[in-house]
Amino acid sequence: MGRRYDPDRRQRIIDAAIRVVGRHGIARLSHRTVAAEADVPLGSTTYHFASLDELLVAALRQANESFATAVRDSGVLADPCRDPAGELARLMGEWLGRERSGVELEYELYLAALRRPALRPVAAEWADGVTEVLARRSDPVTARALVALMDGICLQVLLTDTAYDEEYAREMLGRILSAGRVSARPAPAARTGDGPPGHAPGT
């Protein structure tokens, strides 16, 4: 009998890997546990993903997409007349308001890059992608600071099991944006003959 055509098998394996990590953590992830979860032959997992790192890269890339897509698709962030700090705070609240296990899973995959160098470029994709979008409303340096703050707030909420404070997030994000706007202003040109404060020109 010929091999059954199964064009979605690779995706089902990725989805199964995400479920295994969500239930048991990365320590329990193996080709065997994923094959059993996906209901596919063991050889299928090694055919599509030669190593567990390759499988984790695919899982992390998929998990990263939810928040990054929301940022990219936000009409508010694209509107120069709207409040980007308020919109980012709202998007964070929506993301953190999802099923807790799903949010924790995304961070577990994200933080796995600390121990698995192969995952680091993929983890950086999330920050780079969101930074690119936010830089259109600010500048690259300010955008990186916004991403760092959002990452820190989300991680603190998850680690301390505290409620997300959307107003606090909006205020802090607004401060970074305001500081970025101030630093981006060109310095006033010095007038010819001006001396230090308190001194008459030419003295």
C-alpha positions in Angstrom: 0.0 0.0 0.0 1.4 3.4 -0.9 2.0 6.1 1.7 -1.1 8.1 2.5 -1.0 11.7 1.2 -1.1 13.9 4.2 -0.2 17.5 3.3 -1.0 18.8 6.7 1.1 16.4 8.7 4.0 18.8 9.3 1.6 21.4 10.8 -0.1 18.7 12.9 3.3 17.8 14.3 4.0 21.4 15.2 0.6 21.7 16.9 1.2 18.5 18.8 4.6 19.7 20.0 3.0 22.9 21.3 0.4 20.8 23.2 3.0 18.5 24.7 5.0 21.5 25.9 1.9 23.2 27.2 0.9 20.1 29.3 4.3 18.8 30.4 7.0 21.4 29.7 9.9 21.3 27.3 11.6 18.6 29.4 9.0 16.0 28.2 9.2 16.9 24.6 10.6 14.2 22.3 10.0 12.9 18.9 8.1 9.9 20.5 5.8 12.0 22.6 5.0 14.3 19.7 4.3 11.4 17.3 1.9 9.9 19.9 0.2 13.3 20.4 -0.1 13.9 16.6 -1.1 10.3 15.9 1.5 9.9 13.3 4.4 7.3 12.9 7.5 8.2 14.8 9.4 8.4 11.5 7.2 11.2 10.4 8.4 13.5 13.1 12.1 12.8 12.3 11.4 13.2 8.6 10.0 16.7 9.0 12.2 17.7 12.0 15.6 16.0 12.2 16.2 17.4 15.7 14.1 18.6 18.6 15.7 22.1 18.2 14.2 22.2 14.6 10.8 21.3 16.0 11.1 23.9 18.8 12.1 26.6 16.3 8.9 25.9 14.3 6.8 25.8 17.5 8.3 29.1 18.8 7.8 30.8 15.4 4.2 29.8 15.4 3.7 30.8 19.1 5.3 34.2 18.5 2.8 35.2 15.8 -0.2 36.0 18.0 0.9 39.2 19.6 3.1 40.3 16.7 0.2 39.9 14.3 -2.1 42.0 16.5 0.5 44.8 16.5 1.0 44.6 12.8 -2.7 44.6 12.1 -3.6 47.4 14.4 -5.2 50.3 12.6 -4.7 52.5 15.7 -0.9 52.1 15.6 -1.0 53.1 12.0 -3.0 56.3 12.6 -0.8 59.2 13.6 -3.8 60.9 15.3 -4.4 58.1 17.8 -2.7 57.2 21.1 -0.1 54.4 20.5 0.6 53.9 24.2 -3.1 53.3 24.9 -3.4 50.9 22.0 -0.3 48.9 23.0 -1.6 48.7 26.6 -4.9 47.4 25.3 -3.3 44.8 23.1 -1.1 43.6 26.0 -4.3 43.2 28.1 -6.0 41.2 25.4 -3.0 38.9 25.0 -2.6 38.4 28.8 -6.4 37.9 29.1 -6.3 34.8 27.0 -6.2 31.3 28.5 -3.4 31.5 31.0 -1.8 28.2 30.0 -1.5 29.4 26.4 0.2 32.6 27.4 2.6 30.7 29.7 3.4 28.3 26.9 4.4 31.1 24.6 6.8 32.4 27.2 8.2 29.0 28.0 9.1 28.5 24.4 10.4 32.1 24.2 12.6 31.7 27.3 13.9 28.3 26.1 16.3 30.2 24.0 18.3 30.9 27.1 19.4 27.3 27.1 19.1 26.5 23.4 21.2 28.8 21.1 19.3 27.5 18.0 16.2 29.2 19.3 17.7 32.6 19.8 17.4 33.9 16.2 13.7 33.0 16.3 13.2 34.6 19.7 14.7 37.7 18.3 12.3 37.7 15.3 9.5 38.6 17.6 11.3 41.6 19.1 12.6 42.7 15.7 9.2 42.4 14.0 7.3 44.4 16.7 10.1 47.0 16.9 9.9 47.5 13.1 6.2 48.3 13.4 6.6 50.6 16.4 9.5 52.5 14.8 7.1 53.9 12.3 5.4 55.8 15.1 8.6 56.8 16.9 12.2 55.8 16.0 14.2 52.6 16.2 15.7 53.3 19.7 12.4 54.3 21.2 10.7 51.3 19.6 13.3 48.9 21.2 12.6 50.5 24.6 8.9 50.0 24.1 9.3 46.3 23.3 11.6 45.8 26.3 9.0 47.4 28.6 6.2 45.3 27.2 8.2 42.2 27.6 9.1 43.0 31.2 5.5 43.9 32.2 4.2 40.6 30.7 6.9 38.5 32.3 6.2 40.1 35.7 2.5 39.5 35.5 3.1 35.8 34.7 5.8 35.3 37.3 4.1 37.1 40.2 0.6 36.0 39.3 -0.7 39.5 39.7 -3.4 41.3 37.7 -2.4 43.2 34.6 -2.7 47.0 35.2 -3.5 48.5 31.8 -3.5 52.1 33.1 0.0 51.6 34.5 1.2 50.1 31.2 -0.3 52.9 29.2 1.4 55.5 31.5 4.8 53.9 31.3 4.6 53.3 27.5 3.5 57.0 27.1 6.6 58.2 29.1 8.9 56.3 26.8 7.2 57.7 23.7 7.3 61.2 25.2 11.0 60.9 26.0 11.7 59.6 22.5 9.9 62.6 21.0 11.9 65.0 23.2 15.3 63.4 22.3 14.4 63.5 18.6 13.9 67.2 18.5 16.7 69.1 16.9 18.7 71.3 19.3 18.1 75.1 18.7 20.8 76.7 16.7 23.2 78.9 18.7 23.0 82.6 17.8 26.2 84.3 16.8 27.8 86.1 19.6 25.9 84.3 22.4 28.0 83.6 25.5 27.3 81.4 28.5 24.1 82.2 30.6 24.5 85.4 32.6 27.2 86.9 30.4 26.7 89.6 27.8 27.7 88.7 24.2 31.4 89.3 23.7 32.3 89.3 27.4 
